[in-house]
Amino acid sequence: MLSRLIFYCVCTITLTAACNIAFAQRSVDAARDYPARPIRVVIGFTPGGQPDIVMRLIAPKLGESLSQPLVVDNRPGAGGVVGTKIVAEAPPDGYTLLTASSSHTISPAIYAKLPYQPLKDFVGVSMTSNATYVLATSAALGVKNVKELVAMAKAKPGQLNFSSAGTGSGTHFAGEVFKQATQIEALHVPYKGVPEALNDAIGGRVQFTMAPLGSSIGLMRDGRLRGLAVSSIKRTGLFPDMPTIAESGYPGFRWDSWGGLFAPAKTPRAIINKLNREVVRVLNDPDIQQRLTGMGMVAAPTTPEQLDKFVAEQLALVMQLAKKAGIQPR
């Protein structure tokens, strides 16, 4: 009896090891031939936002190194949920990728029933960028700093509006965090993307917005948009005279905008590693780094494991912040 049990255990272990070896070999073989056709990169927002800007900047160089073009596909809707769902349901073969932003970890705090789970249905390739948000208003509004905006909001409780790139987007949550920190009342007005949210801030149809700095530089330089403060812990070198929100009377305030590249879960690890090597190589290119800096962003390459860990930490942080802000999933 004992000998049979030992024999069974040995056979089971041997079979498991053989299966693991075969799986690993298939993964290596898949990466060796990958990519054999164009790669689709889905972005859940309209053109002009940080995820779109970064991917369109690095896609040509990635295409050169991978010997296949990367086709950027904007699928806006529901704060990035529409595009993210497309990738979650795509075959895990490396030919459909997701460029996600802060909304990737915010949506679970906004929607009670998401058609995917950020940790379960995706695997990280690499973080791509990091940037600050800028608290901005129309120049015609007449406020010149955070103190004046907060005073206006408190004098007219519930009468001020702020725009975002969509419910559950990073810009939405940045505005909610600002409301929480300053204890003001303001109505959230969601749009399809950052450009639309900025347009209505410029036109005065909303009183303020929290937009990625990279999308706002030109508008602030030509005077159509007035930047009051940045959300990062330090000032930006592009606008060194613009204070941080923390410096403006709210110590400890910080909320950054980030972007990352993801693949569907169960994508072969060898393909993930190959993509990571090429993304990191492109992001370390001095020309790419210089161009990102000029747009108010910094290259932020990571390992797949570091991105997955970051997403898990952000999910926990966002849920905590949402609870404090009284944001209920719907």
N, C-alpha and C positions, 0 to 999 in steps of 0.2 A: 504493500500500500504506500509506504513512504517513498519507495523507489519510483512508483508511478507519479506521485505528487511532484517529486523532484524533476522527473522527466518532463512533466507538463509545464512546470515553471520555467525550465530551461528553454523549452520550445516557444513558450509565450514571449520570453525576453528576446530570444533570437529573432522571432517574427517581428516584434515591435522595432527592434534595432534595424532590421532589414527594411521595414516600411519607412522608418525615419531617414535612412540613407537614400532610399529611392526618392522620397519626397524632396530631400535636399538636392539631389542630383537633378530632378525635374526643375527645381527652382533655378539652379545654376544654368541649365540648358535654356530656360526661358529668358534669362537675363542675357545670355550670349547672343541670342537672336533679336533681342529687344533694343530699340523699336524697329519694327519692319514696316510701319505705316505711320501717318501723321498722328500726333497726340492732341487730344481735345482737352483744353483747360477751361473749365466752367467757372464763371464769376457770377455770384448771385446779386450783382448790383449793376446799375447803368454805367456806361463809360465815364471816366473822369474822377472816380474815387480812388483811394489809395491802393486797394487790391488790383484794380484795373491798370493804374499807372505803372505799378511795379512790374506786373506780369508782362505788359506790353514792352517794357524796357528790356527785360531780361530774356524774353521769348526768342528773339532772333539769335542771340548768342547760344542759348540752350539748343535751339534747332540745329545750329552749325555743329556743335559738339556731339549731338546725338544723331546727326545725319538724317533727321526727319523734322519737318516743320511742326511747330506748336500752334494750334489753331485756338485763338481766344474766343470764347463763346459767352457773351453776356446774357444771363437769364435772371433778370431782376424780379423781385416780388417777395412780400412778407418778410422784409428784413433779412434777405438772404436765404430763406427757407426753401424757396422754389428751386433755386440752383443747387443747393446742397442736397436736396432730395434726389435730384437727377443723378448725382455722383454716387450717393449711397446705394442706389439701385443698379448702378452700372456694373458690368463684369469686372472682377478684380484682376485685370490683366495689364494694368499700367497705361492703358490707352485713353482713359477718362480720369482726369485729375480735378481737384478743387483748389481754387485760390480763395481762402477764407480770411476773414478779419475778426475783430473782437466780437462780432455778432455770433460767431460760432459757439462761443461760451456764454453768450447772453440769452440766446433764444430759449434755452431750457427754463430760464426764470420768467419768461414772457408767455410761453405757450404751454398749456397743460398737456397737450397731446401732439408732440412732434412726430413726423413720419420717419424719424431716424434718431439715433443716439450718438452724440459726438465721440464718446470713447469707444463704444462697441462697434460702430459702423465705419470708423475711419482709422487710418494709421498715418502718423505724421511723416512727411518727407524732410522738410526743413522749414524753420521760420525764415521769412524773407526780409522783413523790414520792421522798423519801429519808428514811431513819430509821436509828436505831441498834438493835442487838439488845441484849437484857438477859440476862445470865447469872443464872438464877433457880433456886431450890430450894423445896421445901416448908419451911415454918417448923418443921415437926416434925423435920426432918433434924438440926437443931441446929447447923449451920455458919453463921457470921455474916459470912464474907468469903471471898475467892478463896483466900487462903493456907490456910484451914482445909479448904476443899473439896479442894484439891490434896493436902494432907496425908492426908486420908481416902482419896482415890483411890490414893495411893501405898502406903498401909498395907494396902489391900485391892485389889491389882492385878487388873483384869478383873472385879471384883464390882460396880462401879457401872454404872448404865445412864443414858443420856440420850435424851430424846425429841425428835422432829422432826416437821415437817408432811409427811413423806414422803421416801423415798429420792431424792436428787438435788435436794431443795428447798434454799432458802437457809438454813433453820434447820438442816438436816442438815450442810451444809458449814461453817456457823458453828461447830457443835459439833466437827467434825473439825479445823478450824483451831485451836480452843481446845485440843484434845487434843495437837495437834502442838506448839503453843507451850509447853504446860506439861509435855509428855512424860509424860502419864498414860495408863493403859489404861481404856477404858470402852466398854461395848457400846451400839451405836446401835439404838434401837427406833423404827421409823417408824410414823406414824399417817396418817390421811386428810387432816388439816389441823391448823392451829395450835390451835384450841380443844381438839381431842382430845389433842394433845400436852401442852397446859397442864393439862388435867384430871388426867392421870395424874401430872404433876409435883406438883400440889397434893395428890393422894391418896397420894403417896409410893411409887407403883409404879415410878417412875423417880426417880433421885436429883437430876438437874438437866436443864435445858433451856436452849436459846438461842432466845429468842422475840423477835419484833418488839416494840419498846417499846409501840407503840400498842395491841397486843392484851393487854398485861399491866398497864396502869396501874391499872385498877379492882381487879384481883386483889391487887396489891401494896398499894394504899391500904387495902383492908379486911383485910389481914393474912393472906390465904389463900396468898399467894406471897411469898417473900422475894427481893428483888433484891440480888445481890451486887456487880455491876459492869456497866457498859455497854461495848459493843464499839467505840464511836466514839472518835475521837482526843481529843474534848473531852467534858466532862460535859454532861448534859442539864439544861436549865433547869427541867424538871418535877420532877427529883429531884436538886437541886444537891449534896446530901451523899453521893450514891452515886458512888464513884470509877469511873474507867475501868479496864479490864483492864490497860492499859499502866501506869497508876499503881500497880497492885496487884502489880508485880514483873515485868511482861513488856513492857518498853519497845518501842515501835513497833507493838504489836498494834493492828490496826484491821480491822474487817469490817462494812460497812454493808449495810443492806437497801434495795433500790430497787424501783421499779415503773415500768412503761412501757406505752404503747399501741402495738400493731403491727397491720399489715395484711398480707394475703398478698402475696407478690412479684408484680410486674406489675400491681398496682393502679395505675390512671392517676395520674400525678404531680399533676394538677390536683385530684384528689380528696384525695390525701394532703395537699397544701398547704391545702386548705379545712378538712380535719379539724384540721390543726396549728394554724391560725389560731384556731379556736374553742376547742380544748383549752387553748392558751396563754392566751387571753382569760379563760377560766373559772378557770384556776389562778392568774391574777394578781388575781382578785377578792379584796379584803381580807377579806370574810366567809369565803370558802373557806380562805384562808391562816390565818386565826385559828382556824378549826375544826380544821384539820390540826395546827396547833401544839399545840392542846389535847389532841390524841390522840398526841402524841409524834412527829409527822412534819413535814416541811417540803415545800411545793410546789417542784417542780423542773422547770419547763417548759424544753424545748429545741427546737431545730430537728430535722427528720427526719435530717439529715446528722449532727448531733451525737450523736443516739441511736445511729445505725448505727455510728459511730466508737467510741462507748463500748462497744457490744456486742462489737465486734471486739477491743478492748483487754481487756475482761473475759474473753473466751474464752481468750486467750493467758495471762492471769494465772492463771485457774482451772486450766488444764492444768498450769502450772508448780507451783502449790500442791498439786494432786492427786498429782503425781509425788513431791514431797517427803514427802507424807503417806503414800505407799505405797498410794494408792487406785487399784485396777485396774478399768477398765471391764468390765462383765460382759454 
